[in-house]
């Protein structure tokens, strides 16, 4: 007896059914098969850990259809799968420290950006309810700068490095920003925010930092990035 080919090849059209030795001439009458199409899949959450290449040549793609496990009910913020892979280890560290009285983030930036992009990011985060350690407000007159920075690093859950052309110029000089960065790189709590430059340029100056995944204002606004960071550290 001739066997139907639908399970293997599908009957997507009457011509396909006509070629089937079992269904030839009887498509839609005697066999009762409906049209066959492959299953489709969708997902709304992504929680695998590990690093990714997001932000480095847009290897993470531009589709923002993922909501990570830390998104709260009603959140409208969407991520790429690569962003979720990059941020999941950071979130896990935030959750481990949820009971500690710490600042949410330590903002590392170049001195030149203190009244520009760094202040913009700081203000957006503070407006979203994030407690930010920011040298412009947390280092008082007469307070030793390095001691204040050490304390800020020790008492913050997450480190944010604002990577700008000014920071790239400063890092080779091994100044304060370089010391902050070295301390942050020693922990798995670092999120680079690339602004008005590229990951390629960053890798030329700091291959280690350039190997970390993060966020980029070339792909979304500073406001959107601040919203993601606020959601990331919310406990």
Biotite code that builds the C-alpha atoms (Angstrom):
import biotite.structure as struc

atoms = struc.array([
    struc.Atom([0.000, 0.000, 0.000], chain_id="A", res_id=1, res_name="UNK", atom_name="CA", element="C"),
    struc.Atom([1.274, 3.427, -0.876], chain_id="A", res_id=2, res_name="UNK", atom_name="CA", element="C"),
    struc.Atom([2.122, 5.537, 2.151], chain_id="A", res_id=3, res_name="UNK", atom_name="CA", element="C"),
    struc.Atom([1.223, 9.186, 2.706], chain_id="A", res_id=4, res_name="UNK", atom_name="CA", element="C"),
    struc.Atom([4.127, 11.617, 2.516], chain_id="A", res_id=5, res_name="UNK", atom_name="CA", element="C"),
    struc.Atom([2.542, 14.306, 4.713], chain_id="A", res_id=6, res_name="UNK", atom_name="CA", element="C"),
    struc.Atom([4.426, 13.365, 7.907], chain_id="A", res_id=7, res_name="UNK", atom_name="CA", element="C"),
    struc.Atom([7.749, 13.713, 6.078], chain_id="A", res_id=8, res_name="UNK", atom_name="CA", element="C"),
    struc.Atom([7.217, 16.323, 3.397], chain_id="A", res_id=9, res_name="UNK", atom_name="CA", element="C"),
    struc.Atom([4.006, 18.094, 4.337], chain_id="A", res_id=10, res_name="UNK", atom_name="CA", element="C"),
    struc.Atom([0.968, 18.900, 2.193], chain_id="A", res_id=11, res_name="UNK", atom_name="CA", element="C"),
    struc.Atom([1.267, 22.663, 2.034], chain_id="A", res_id=12, res_name="UNK", atom_name="CA", element="C"),
    struc.Atom([-0.671, 22.884, -1.240], chain_id="A", res_id=13, res_name="UNK", atom_name="CA", element="C"),
    struc.Atom([-2.965, 20.913, -3.464], chain_id="A", res_id=14, res_name="UNK", atom_name="CA", element="C"),
    struc.Atom([-0.079, 20.281, -5.859], chain_id="A", res_id=15, res_name="UNK", atom_name="CA", element="C"),
    struc.Atom([1.943, 18.743, -3.020], chain_id="A", res_id=16, res_name="UNK", atom_name="CA", element="C"),
    struc.Atom([-0.996, 16.498, -2.177], chain_id="A", res_id=17, res_name="UNK", atom_name="CA", element="C"),
    struc.Atom([-1.343, 15.570, -5.814], chain_id="A", res_id=18, res_name="UNK", atom_name="CA", element="C"),
    struc.Atom([2.215, 14.228, -5.804], chain_id="A", res_id=19, res_name="UNK", atom_name="CA", element="C"),
    struc.Atom([1.545, 12.017, -2.755], chain_id="A", res_id=20, res_name="UNK", atom_name="CA", element="C"),
    struc.Atom([0.941, 8.380, -3.875], chain_id="A", res_id=21, res_name="UNK", atom_name="CA", element="C"),
    struc.Atom([-1.581, 7.828, -1.075], chain_id="A", res_id=22, res_name="UNK", atom_name="CA", element="C"),
    struc.Atom([-3.521, 11.070, -1.265], chain_id="A", res_id=23, res_name="UNK", atom_name="CA", element="C"),
    struc.Atom([-3.393, 11.661, -5.021], chain_id="A", res_id=24, res_name="UNK", atom_name="CA", element="C"),
    struc.Atom([-6.849, 12.612, -6.197], chain_id="A", res_id=25, res_name="UNK", atom_name="CA", element="C"),
    struc.Atom([-8.402, 12.539, -2.766], chain_id="A", res_id=26, res_name="UNK", atom_name="CA", element="C"),
    struc.Atom([-6.828, 15.600, -1.086], chain_id="A", res_id=27, res_name="UNK", atom_name="CA", element="C"),
    struc.Atom([-9.240, 17.245, 1.315], chain_id="A", res_id=28, res_name="UNK", atom_name="CA", element="C"),
    struc.Atom([-11.910, 14.493, 0.879], chain_id="A", res_id=29, res_name="UNK", atom_name="CA", element="C"),
    struc.Atom([-10.951, 11.003, 1.991], chain_id="A", res_id=30, res_name="UNK", atom_name="CA", element="C"),
    struc.Atom([-7.771, 11.473, 4.025], chain_id="A", res_id=31, res_name="UNK", atom_name="CA", element="C"),
    struc.Atom([-8.835, 14.447, 6.096], chain_id="A", res_id=32, res_name="UNK", atom_name="CA", element="C"),
    struc.Atom([-5.357, 15.891, 6.457], chain_id="A", res_id=33, res_name="UNK", atom_name="CA", element="C"),
    struc.Atom([-5.181, 19.622, 7.134], chain_id="A", res_id=34, res_name="UNK", atom_name="CA", element="C"),
    struc.Atom([-2.462, 21.817, 5.781], chain_id="A", res_id=35, res_name="UNK", atom_name="CA", element="C"),
    struc.Atom([0.895, 21.102, 7.418], chain_id="A", res_id=36, res_name="UNK", atom_name="CA", element="C"),
    struc.Atom([3.277, 23.797, 8.570], chain_id="A", res_id=37, res_name="UNK", atom_name="CA", element="C"),
    struc.Atom([6.313, 23.673, 10.852], chain_id="A", res_id=38, res_name="UNK", atom_name="CA", element="C"),
    struc.Atom([5.843, 24.695, 14.505], chain_id="A", res_id=39, res_name="UNK", atom_name="CA", element="C"),
    struc.Atom([6.726, 28.226, 15.494], chain_id="A", res_id=40, res_name="UNK", atom_name="CA", element="C"),
    struc.Atom([8.404, 29.233, 18.750], chain_id="A", res_id=41, res_name="UNK", atom_name="CA", element="C"),
    struc.Atom([8.529, 32.426, 20.747], chain_id="A", res_id=42, res_name="UNK", atom_name="CA", element="C"),
    struc.Atom([9.911, 33.431, 24.128], chain_id="A", res_id=43, res_name="UNK", atom_name="CA", element="C"),
    struc.Atom([9.586, 36.310, 26.523], chain_id="A", res_id=44, res_name="UNK", atom_name="CA", element="C"),
    struc.Atom([12.348, 35.580, 29.006], chain_id="A", res_id=45, res_name="UNK", atom_name="CA", element="C"),
    struc.Atom([15.994, 34.693, 28.878], chain_id="A", res_id=46, res_name="UNK", atom_name="CA", element="C"),
    struc.Atom([18.148, 33.862, 31.893], chain_id="A", res_id=47, res_name="UNK", atom_name="CA", element="C"),
    struc.Atom([21.310, 32.104, 30.796], chain_id="A", res_id=48, res_name="UNK", atom_name="CA", element="C"),
    struc.Atom([24.521, 33.521, 32.227], chain_id="A", res_id=49, res_name="UNK", atom_name="CA", element="C"),
    struc.Atom([27.826, 34.210, 30.550], chain_id="A", res_id=50, res_name="UNK", atom_name="CA", element="C"),
    struc.Atom([29.257, 36.968, 28.453], chain_id="A", res_id=51, res_name="UNK", atom_name="CA", element="C"),
    struc.Atom([28.461, 38.020, 24.960], chain_id="A", res_id=52, res_name="UNK", atom_name="CA", element="C"),
    struc.Atom([29.650, 40.372, 22.276], chain_id="A", res_id=53, res_name="UNK", atom_name="CA", element="C"),
    struc.Atom([26.860, 42.893, 22.637], chain_id="A", res_id=54, res_name="UNK", atom_name="CA", element="C"),
    struc.Atom([28.003, 46.390, 21.869], chain_id="A", res_id=55, res_name="UNK", atom_name="CA", element="C"),
    struc.Atom([31.047, 45.206, 19.951], chain_id="A", res_id=56, res_name="UNK", atom_name="CA", element="C"),
    struc.Atom([30.055, 45.619, 16.336], chain_id="A", res_id=57, res_name="UNK", atom_name="CA", element="C"),
    struc.Atom([26.344, 45.033, 17.096], chain_id="A", res_id=58, res_name="UNK", atom_name="CA", element="C"),
    struc.Atom([26.890, 41.293, 17.191], chain_id="A", res_id=59, res_name="UNK", atom_name="CA", element="C"),
    struc.Atom([23.910, 40.993, 19.506], chain_id="A", res_id=60, res_name="UNK", atom_name="CA", element="C"),
    struc.Atom([21.513, 42.029, 16.764], chain_id="A", res_id=61, res_name="UNK", atom_name="CA", element="C"),
    struc.Atom([18.935, 44.776, 16.944], chain_id="A", res_id=62, res_name="UNK", atom_name="CA", element="C"),
    struc.Atom([15.802, 42.809, 17.872], chain_id="A", res_id=63, res_name="UNK", atom_name="CA", element="C"),
    struc.Atom([14.613, 43.880, 21.318], chain_id="A", res_id=64, res_name="UNK", atom_name="CA", element="C"),
    struc.Atom([12.005, 41.261, 22.157], chain_id="A", res_id=65, res_name="UNK", atom_name="CA", element="C"),
    struc.Atom([13.311, 39.739, 25.372], chain_id="A", res_id=66, res_name="UNK", atom_name="CA", element="C"),
    struc.Atom([12.282, 40.372, 28.966], chain_id="A", res_id=67, res_name="UNK", atom_name="CA", element="C"),
    struc.Atom([14.756, 39.009, 31.530], chain_id="A", res_id=68, res_name="UNK", atom_name="CA", element="C"),
    struc.Atom([13.729, 37.237, 34.697], chain_id="A", res_id=69, res_name="UNK", atom_name="CA", element="C"),
    struc.Atom([14.386, 40.331, 36.803], chain_id="A", res_id=70, res_name="UNK", atom_name="CA", element="C"),
    struc.Atom([11.837, 42.458, 34.891], chain_id="A", res_id=71, res_name="UNK", atom_name="CA", element="C"),
    struc.Atom([8.958, 43.422, 37.135], chain_id="A", res_id=72, res_name="UNK", atom_name="CA", element="C"),
    struc.Atom([5.320, 42.975, 36.244], chain_id="A", res_id=73, res_name="UNK", atom_name="CA", element="C"),
    struc.Atom([4.195, 45.707, 33.911], chain_id="A", res_id=74, res_name="UNK", atom_name="CA", element="C"),
    struc.Atom([7.707, 46.625, 32.752], chain_id="A", res_id=75, res_name="UNK", atom_name="CA", element="C"),
    struc.Atom([7.839, 47.718, 29.119], chain_id="A", res_id=76, res_name="UNK", atom_name="CA", element="C"),
    struc.Atom([11.640, 47.594, 28.847], chain_id="A", res_id=77, res_name="UNK", atom_name="CA", element="C"),
    struc.Atom([12.848, 45.119, 26.215], chain_id="A", res_id=78, res_name="UNK", atom_name="CA", element="C"),
    struc.Atom([16.358, 43.725, 25.737], chain_id="A", res_id=79, res_name="UNK", atom_name="CA", element="C"),
    struc.Atom([18.263, 41.809, 23.118], chain_id="A", res_id=80, res_name="UNK", atom_name="CA", element="C"),
    struc.Atom([19.242, 38.230, 24.055], chain_id="A", res_id=81, res_name="UNK", atom_name="CA", element="C"),
    struc.Atom([22.881, 39.382, 24.086], chain_id="A", res_id=82, res_name="UNK", atom_name="CA", element="C"),
    struc.Atom([22.095, 42.133, 26.585], chain_id="A", res_id=83, res_name="UNK", atom_name="CA", element="C"),
    struc.Atom([20.432, 39.629, 28.887], chain_id="A", res_id=84, res_name="UNK", atom_name="CA", element="C"),
    struc.Atom([23.424, 37.289, 28.679], chain_id="A", res_id=85, res_name="UNK", atom_name="CA", element="C"),
    struc.Atom([25.741, 40.174, 29.525], chain_id="A", res_id=86, res_name="UNK", atom_name="CA", element="C"),
    struc.Atom([23.679, 41.542, 32.408], chain_id="A", res_id=87, res_name="UNK", atom_name="CA", element="C"),
    struc.Atom([22.553, 38.292, 34.054], chain_id="A", res_id=88, res_name="UNK", atom_name="CA", element="C"),
    struc.Atom([25.806, 37.740, 36.051], chain_id="A", res_id=89, res_name="UNK", atom_name="CA", element="C"),
    struc.Atom([25.592, 41.362, 37.241], chain_id="A", res_id=90, res_name="UNK", atom_name="CA", element="C"),
    struc.Atom([22.016, 40.834, 38.367], chain_id="A", res_id=91, res_name="UNK", atom_name="CA", element="C"),
    struc.Atom([22.945, 37.669, 40.231], chain_id="A", res_id=92, res_name="UNK", atom_name="CA", element="C"),
    struc.Atom([25.519, 39.639, 42.233], chain_id="A", res_id=93, res_name="UNK", atom_name="CA", element="C"),
    struc.Atom([22.949, 42.351, 42.956], chain_id="A", res_id=94, res_name="UNK", atom_name="CA", element="C"),
    struc.Atom([20.550, 39.761, 44.340], chain_id="A", res_id=95, res_name="UNK", atom_name="CA", element="C"),
    struc.Atom([23.243, 38.238, 46.549], chain_id="A", res_id=96, res_name="UNK", atom_name="CA", element="C"),
    struc.Atom([23.839, 41.638, 48.143], chain_id="A", res_id=97, res_name="UNK", atom_name="CA", element="C"),
    struc.Atom([20.190, 42.653, 48.395], chain_id="A", res_id=98, res_name="UNK", atom_name="CA", element="C"),
    struc.Atom([20.208, 42.728, 52.210], chain_id="A", res_id=99, res_name="UNK", atom_name="CA", element="C"),
    struc.Atom([23.331, 44.893, 52.473], chain_id="A", res_id=100, res_name="UNK", atom_name="CA", element="C"),
    struc.Atom([23.174, 48.658, 52.879], chain_id="A", res_id=101, res_name="UNK", atom_name="CA", element="C"),
    struc.Atom([25.059, 49.630, 49.726], chain_id="A", res_id=102, res_name="UNK", atom_name="CA", element="C"),
    struc.Atom([24.892, 52.176, 46.943], chain_id="A", res_id=103, res_name="UNK", atom_name="CA", element="C"),
    struc.Atom([23.337, 50.705, 43.834], chain_id="A", res_id=104, res_name="UNK", atom_name="CA", element="C"),
    struc.Atom([26.078, 51.787, 41.433], chain_id="A", res_id=105, res_name="UNK", atom_name="CA", element="C"),
    struc.Atom([29.540, 53.313, 41.386], chain_id="A", res_id=106, res_name="UNK", atom_name="CA", element="C"),
    struc.Atom([29.950, 55.605, 38.381], chain_id="A", res_id=107, res_name="UNK", atom_name="CA", element="C"),
    struc.Atom([33.467, 55.585, 36.945], chain_id="A", res_id=108, res_name="UNK", atom_name="CA", element="C"),
    struc.Atom([34.120, 58.351, 34.418], chain_id="A", res_id=109, res_name="UNK", atom_name="CA", element="C"),
    struc.Atom([36.773, 60.625, 33.005], chain_id="A", res_id=110, res_name="UNK", atom_name="CA", element="C"),
    struc.Atom([37.310, 63.935, 34.790], chain_id="A", res_id=111, res_name="UNK", atom_name="CA", element="C"),
    struc.Atom([36.450, 65.774, 31.580], chain_id="A", res_id=112, res_name="UNK", atom_name="CA", element="C"),
    struc.Atom([32.957, 64.223, 31.557], chain_id="A", res_id=113, res_name="UNK", atom_name="CA", element="C"),
    struc.Atom([32.017, 65.206, 35.108], chain_id="A", res_id=114, res_name="UNK", atom_name="CA", element="C"),
    struc.Atom([29.775, 68.073, 33.942], chain_id="A", res_id=115, res_name="UNK", atom_name="CA", element="C"),
    struc.Atom([28.707, 66.413, 30.700], chain_id="A", res_id=116, res_name="UNK", atom_name="CA", element="C"),
    struc.Atom([27.819, 62.819, 29.886], chain_id="A", res_id=117, res_name="UNK", atom_name="CA", element="C"),
    struc.Atom([28.678, 61.530, 33.373], chain_id="A", res_id=118, res_name="UNK", atom_name="CA", element="C"),
    struc.Atom([26.371, 64.047, 35.045], chain_id="A", res_id=119, res_name="UNK", atom_name="CA", element="C"),
    struc.Atom([23.646, 63.289, 32.508], chain_id="A", res_id=120, res_name="UNK", atom_name="CA", element="C"),
    struc.Atom([23.813, 59.575, 33.296], chain_id="A", res_id=121, res_name="UNK", atom_name="CA", element="C"),
    struc.Atom([23.988, 60.259, 37.033], chain_id="A", res_id=122, res_name="UNK", atom_name="CA", element="C"),
    struc.Atom([20.912, 62.513, 36.907], chain_id="A", res_id=123, res_name="UNK", atom_name="CA", element="C"),
    struc.Atom([18.907, 60.000, 34.869], chain_id="A", res_id=124, res_name="UNK", atom_name="CA", element="C"),
    struc.Atom([19.752, 57.198, 37.294], chain_id="A", res_id=125, res_name="UNK", atom_name="CA", element="C"),
    struc.Atom([18.941, 59.293, 40.360], chain_id="A", res_id=126, res_name="UNK", atom_name="CA", element="C"),
    struc.Atom([15.616, 60.290, 38.782], chain_id="A", res_id=127, res_name="UNK", atom_name="CA", element="C"),
    struc.Atom([14.858, 56.581, 38.402], chain_id="A", res_id=128, res_name="UNK", atom_name="CA", element="C"),
    struc.Atom([15.508, 55.986, 42.094], chain_id="A", res_id=129, res_name="UNK", atom_name="CA", element="C"),
    struc.Atom([19.025, 54.559, 41.771], chain_id="A", res_id=130, res_name="UNK", atom_name="CA", element="C"),
    struc.Atom([21.538, 55.411, 44.497], chain_id="A", res_id=131, res_name="UNK", atom_name="CA", element="C"),
    struc.Atom([24.702, 56.453, 42.654], chain_id="A", res_id=132, res_name="UNK", atom_name="CA", element="C"),
    struc.Atom([28.228, 57.035, 43.978], chain_id="A", res_id=133, res_name="UNK", atom_name="CA", element="C"),
    struc.Atom([29.423, 59.998, 41.937], chain_id="A", res_id=134, res_name="UNK", atom_name="CA", element="C"),
    struc.Atom([32.664, 61.796, 42.715], chain_id="A", res_id=135, res_name="UNK", atom_name="CA", element="C"),
    struc.Atom([31.173, 65.207, 41.962], chain_id="A", res_id=136, res_name="UNK", atom_name="CA", element="C"),
    struc.Atom([28.868, 64.931, 44.957], chain_id="A", res_id=137, res_name="UNK", atom_name="CA", element="C"),
    struc.Atom([30.474, 62.235, 47.146], chain_id="A", res_id=138, res_name="UNK", atom_name="CA", element="C"),
    struc.Atom([33.989, 63.595, 47.540], chain_id="A", res_id=139, res_name="UNK", atom_name="CA", element="C"),
    struc.Atom([33.882, 66.543, 49.921], chain_id="A", res_id=140, res_name="UNK", atom_name="CA", element="C"),
    struc.Atom([36.439, 69.286, 50.261], chain_id="A", res_id=141, res_name="UNK", atom_name="CA", element="C"),
    struc.Atom([39.541, 68.137, 52.114], chain_id="A", res_id=142, res_name="UNK", atom_name="CA", element="C"),
    struc.Atom([38.655, 64.439, 51.774], chain_id="A", res_id=143, res_name="UNK", atom_name="CA", element="C"),
    struc.Atom([41.501, 62.332, 50.288], chain_id="A", res_id=144, res_name="UNK", atom_name="CA", element="C"),
    struc.Atom([40.257, 61.413, 46.833], chain_id="A", res_id=145, res_name="UNK", atom_name="CA", element="C"),
    struc.Atom([41.660, 57.883, 46.612], chain_id="A", res_id=146, res_name="UNK", atom_name="CA", element="C"),
    struc.Atom([40.360, 57.000, 50.073], chain_id="A", res_id=147, res_name="UNK", atom_name="CA", element="C"),
    struc.Atom([36.895, 58.225, 49.079], chain_id="A", res_id=148, res_name="UNK", atom_name="CA", element="C"),
    struc.Atom([37.023, 56.222, 45.867], chain_id="A", res_id=149, res_name="UNK", atom_name="CA", element="C"),
    struc.Atom([38.091, 53.058, 47.697], chain_id="A", res_id=150, res_name="UNK", atom_name="CA", element="C"),
    struc.Atom([35.168, 53.467, 50.072], chain_id="A", res_id=151, res_name="UNK", atom_name="CA", element="C"),
    struc.Atom([32.763, 54.124, 47.214], chain_id="A", res_id=152, res_name="UNK", atom_name="CA", element="C"),
    struc.Atom([33.907, 51.016, 45.344], chain_id="A", res_id=153, res_name="UNK", atom_name="CA", element="C"),
    struc.Atom([33.614, 48.841, 48.451], chain_id="A", res_id=154, res_name="UNK", atom_name="CA", element="C"),
    struc.Atom([30.118, 50.072, 49.191], chain_id="A", res_id=155, res_name="UNK", atom_name="CA", element="C"),
    struc.Atom([28.509, 49.778, 45.770], chain_id="A", res_id=156, res_name="UNK", atom_name="CA", element="C"),
    struc.Atom([26.769, 46.770, 44.245], chain_id="A", res_id=157, res_name="UNK", atom_name="CA", element="C"),
    struc.Atom([27.572, 47.490, 40.591], chain_id="A", res_id=158, res_name="UNK", atom_name="CA", element="C"),
    struc.Atom([30.275, 49.450, 38.788], chain_id="A", res_id=159, res_name="UNK", atom_name="CA", element="C"),
    struc.Atom([29.425, 51.461, 35.683], chain_id="A", res_id=160, res_name="UNK", atom_name="CA", element="C"),
    struc.Atom([32.235, 52.654, 33.434], chain_id="A", res_id=161, res_name="UNK", atom_name="CA", element="C"),
    struc.Atom([31.257, 55.484, 31.115], chain_id="A", res_id=162, res_name="UNK", atom_name="CA", element="C"),
    struc.Atom([33.524, 54.924, 28.112], chain_id="A", res_id=163, res_name="UNK", atom_name="CA", element="C"),
    struc.Atom([33.933, 58.162, 26.169], chain_id="A", res_id=164, res_name="UNK", atom_name="CA", element="C"),
    struc.Atom([36.686, 59.660, 23.997], chain_id="A", res_id=165, res_name="UNK", atom_name="CA", element="C"),
    struc.Atom([37.838, 61.530, 27.116], chain_id="A", res_id=166, res_name="UNK", atom_name="CA", element="C"),
    struc.Atom([38.195, 58.293, 29.083], chain_id="A", res_id=167, res_name="UNK", atom_name="CA", element="C"),
    struc.Atom([40.138, 56.679, 26.241], chain_id="A", res_id=168, res_name="UNK", atom_name="CA", element="C"),
    struc.Atom([42.548, 59.614, 26.320], chain_id="A", res_id=169, res_name="UNK", atom_name="CA", element="C"),
    struc.Atom([42.945, 59.389, 30.091], chain_id="A", res_id=170, res_name="UNK", atom_name="CA", element="C"),
    struc.Atom([43.479, 55.644, 30.543], chain_id="A", res_id=171, res_name="UNK", atom_name="CA", element="C"),
    struc.Atom([47.012, 55.454, 29.068], chain_id="A", res_id=172, res_name="UNK", atom_name="CA", element="C"),
    struc.Atom([48.127, 58.065, 31.622], chain_id="A", res_id=173, res_name="UNK", atom_name="CA", element="C"),
    struc.Atom([47.158, 55.661, 34.439], chain_id="A", res_id=174, res_name="UNK", atom_name="CA", element="C"),
    struc.Atom([45.355, 58.310, 36.446], chain_id="A", res_id=175, res_name="UNK", atom_name="CA", element="C"),
    struc.Atom([42.502, 57.985, 38.915], chain_id="A", res_id=176, res_name="UNK", atom_name="CA", element="C"),
    struc.Atom([40.041, 56.623, 36.335], chain_id="A", res_id=177, res_name="UNK", atom_name="CA", element="C"),
    struc.Atom([42.529, 53.873, 35.522], chain_id="A", res_id=178, res_name="UNK", atom_name="CA", element="C"),
    struc.Atom([42.800, 52.923, 39.213], chain_id="A", res_id=179, res_name="UNK", atom_name="CA", element="C"),
    struc.Atom([39.010, 52.841, 39.549], chain_id="A", res_id=180, res_name="UNK", atom_name="CA", element="C"),
    struc.Atom([38.772, 50.695, 36.438], chain_id="A", res_id=181, res_name="UNK", atom_name="CA", element="C"),
    struc.Atom([41.391, 48.234, 37.708], chain_id="A", res_id=182, res_name="UNK", atom_name="CA", element="C"),
    struc.Atom([39.395, 47.728, 40.905], chain_id="A", res_id=183, res_name="UNK", atom_name="CA", element="C"),
    struc.Atom([36.143, 47.254, 39.000], chain_id="A", res_id=184, res_name="UNK", atom_name="CA", element="C"),
    struc.Atom([37.667, 44.769, 36.553], chain_id="A", res_id=185, res_name="UNK", atom_name="CA", element="C"),
    struc.Atom([38.635, 42.570, 39.492], chain_id="A", res_id=186, res_name="UNK", atom_name="CA", element="C"),
    struc.Atom([34.944, 41.992, 40.224], chain_id="A", res_id=187, res_name="UNK", atom_name="CA", element="C"),
    struc.Atom([32.149, 40.539, 38.106], chain_id="A", res_id=188, res_name="UNK", atom_name="CA", element="C"),
    struc.Atom([30.045, 43.640, 38.684], chain_id="A", res_id=189, res_name="UNK", atom_name="CA", element="C"),
    struc.Atom([31.080, 45.853, 35.813], chain_id="A", res_id=190, res_name="UNK", atom_name="CA", element="C"),
    struc.Atom([28.901, 47.313, 33.059], chain_id="A", res_id=191, res_name="UNK", atom_name="CA", element="C"),
    struc.Atom([30.647, 49.384, 30.357], chain_id="A", res_id=192, res_name="UNK", atom_name="CA", element="C"),
    struc.Atom([28.512, 52.144, 28.829], chain_id="A", res_id=193, res_name="UNK", atom_name="CA", element="C"),
    struc.Atom([30.038, 53.180, 25.505], chain_id="A", res_id=194, res_name="UNK", atom_name="CA", element="C"),
    struc.Atom([29.190, 56.758, 24.538], chain_id="A", res_id=195, res_name="UNK", atom_name="CA", element="C"),
    struc.Atom([30.346, 58.646, 21.430], chain_id="A", res_id=196, res_name="UNK", atom_name="CA", element="C"),
    struc.Atom([33.022, 56.046, 20.702], chain_id="A", res_id=197, res_name="UNK", atom_name="CA", element="C"),
    struc.Atom([33.214, 52.356, 19.787], chain_id="A", res_id=198, res_name="UNK", atom_name="CA", element="C"),
    struc.Atom([34.219, 49.063, 21.320], chain_id="A", res_id=199, res_name="UNK", atom_name="CA", element="C"),
    struc.Atom([36.909, 48.788, 18.665], chain_id="A", res_id=200, res_name="UNK", atom_name="CA", element="C"),
    struc.Atom([38.486, 52.018, 19.919], chain_id="A", res_id=201, res_name="UNK", atom_name="CA", element="C"),
    struc.Atom([38.163, 50.791, 23.505], chain_id="A", res_id=202, res_name="UNK", atom_name="CA", element="C"),
    struc.Atom([39.924, 47.513, 22.730], chain_id="A", res_id=203, res_name="UNK", atom_name="CA", element="C"),
    struc.Atom([42.868, 49.448, 21.309], chain_id="A", res_id=204, res_name="UNK", atom_name="CA", element="C"),
    struc.Atom([43.323, 51.160, 24.694], chain_id="A", res_id=205, res_name="UNK", atom_name="CA", element="C"),
    struc.Atom([42.042, 48.538, 27.142], chain_id="A", res_id=206, res_name="UNK", atom_name="CA", element="C"),
    struc.Atom([41.633, 45.028, 25.710], chain_id="A", res_id=207, res_name="UNK", atom_name="CA", element="C"),
    struc.Atom([40.434, 43.728, 29.081], chain_id="A", res_id=208, res_name="UNK", atom_name="CA", element="C"),
    struc.Atom([37.625, 46.252, 29.419], chain_id="A", res_id=209, res_name="UNK", atom_name="CA", element="C"),
    struc.Atom([36.877, 45.904, 25.710], chain_id="A", res_id=210, res_name="UNK", atom_name="CA", element="C"),
    struc.Atom([36.249, 42.204, 26.246], chain_id="A", res_id=211, res_name="UNK", atom_name="CA", element="C"),
    struc.Atom([33.376, 42.982, 28.650], chain_id="A", res_id=212, res_name="UNK", atom_name="CA", element="C"),
    struc.Atom([29.859, 43.216, 27.318], chain_id="A", res_id=213, res_name="UNK", atom_name="CA", element="C"),
    struc.Atom([27.741, 46.246, 28.042], chain_id="A", res_id=214, res_name="UNK", atom_name="CA", element="C"),
    struc.Atom([25.478, 48.894, 26.558], chain_id="A", res_id=215, res_name="UNK", atom_name="CA", element="C"),
    struc.Atom([26.022, 51.552, 23.913], chain_id="A", res_id=216, res_name="UNK", atom_name="CA", element="C"),
    struc.Atom([24.410, 54.886, 23.155], chain_id="A", res_id=217, res_name="UNK", atom_name="CA", element="C"),
    struc.Atom([25.002, 54.149, 19.479], chain_id="A", res_id=218, res_name="UNK", atom_name="CA", element="C"),
    struc.Atom([22.171, 51.630, 19.741], chain_id="A", res_id=219, res_name="UNK", atom_name="CA", element="C"),
    struc.Atom([19.816, 53.328, 22.207], chain_id="A", res_id=220, res_name="UNK", atom_name="CA", element="C"),
    struc.Atom([19.496, 56.589, 24.081], chain_id="A", res_id=221, res_name="UNK", atom_name="CA", element="C"),
    struc.Atom([21.120, 57.425, 27.416], chain_id="A", res_id=222, res_name="UNK", atom_name="CA", element="C"),
    struc.Atom([17.613, 57.573, 28.857], chain_id="A", res_id=223, res_name="UNK", atom_name="CA", element="C"),
    struc.Atom([16.874, 54.007, 27.730], chain_id="A", res_id=224, res_name="UNK", atom_name="CA", element="C"),
    struc.Atom([20.203, 52.798, 29.111], chain_id="A", res_id=225, res_name="UNK", atom_name="CA", element="C"),
    struc.Atom([19.506, 54.442, 32.471], chain_id="A", res_id=226, res_name="UNK", atom_name="CA", element="C"),
    struc.Atom([16.117, 52.705, 32.568], chain_id="A", res_id=227, res_name="UNK", atom_name="CA", element="C"),
    struc.Atom([17.774, 49.321, 32.004], chain_id="A", res_id=228, res_name="UNK", atom_name="CA", element="C"),
    struc.Atom([20.367, 49.973, 34.687], chain_id="A", res_id=229, res_name="UNK", atom_name="CA", element="C"),
    struc.Atom([17.647, 51.037, 37.115], chain_id="A", res_id=230, res_name="UNK", atom_name="CA", element="C"),
    struc.Atom([15.745, 47.816, 36.460], chain_id="A", res_id=231, res_name="UNK", atom_name="CA", element="C"),
    struc.Atom([18.961, 45.805, 36.777], chain_id="A", res_id=232, res_name="UNK", atom_name="CA", element="C"),
    struc.Atom([19.753, 47.014, 40.296], chain_id="A", res_id=233, res_name="UNK", atom_name="CA", element="C"),
    struc.Atom([16.208, 47.178, 41.667], chain_id="A", res_id=234, res_name="UNK", atom_name="CA", element="C"),
    struc.Atom([15.823, 44.802, 44.652], chain_id="A", res_id=235, res_name="UNK", atom_name="CA", element="C"),
])
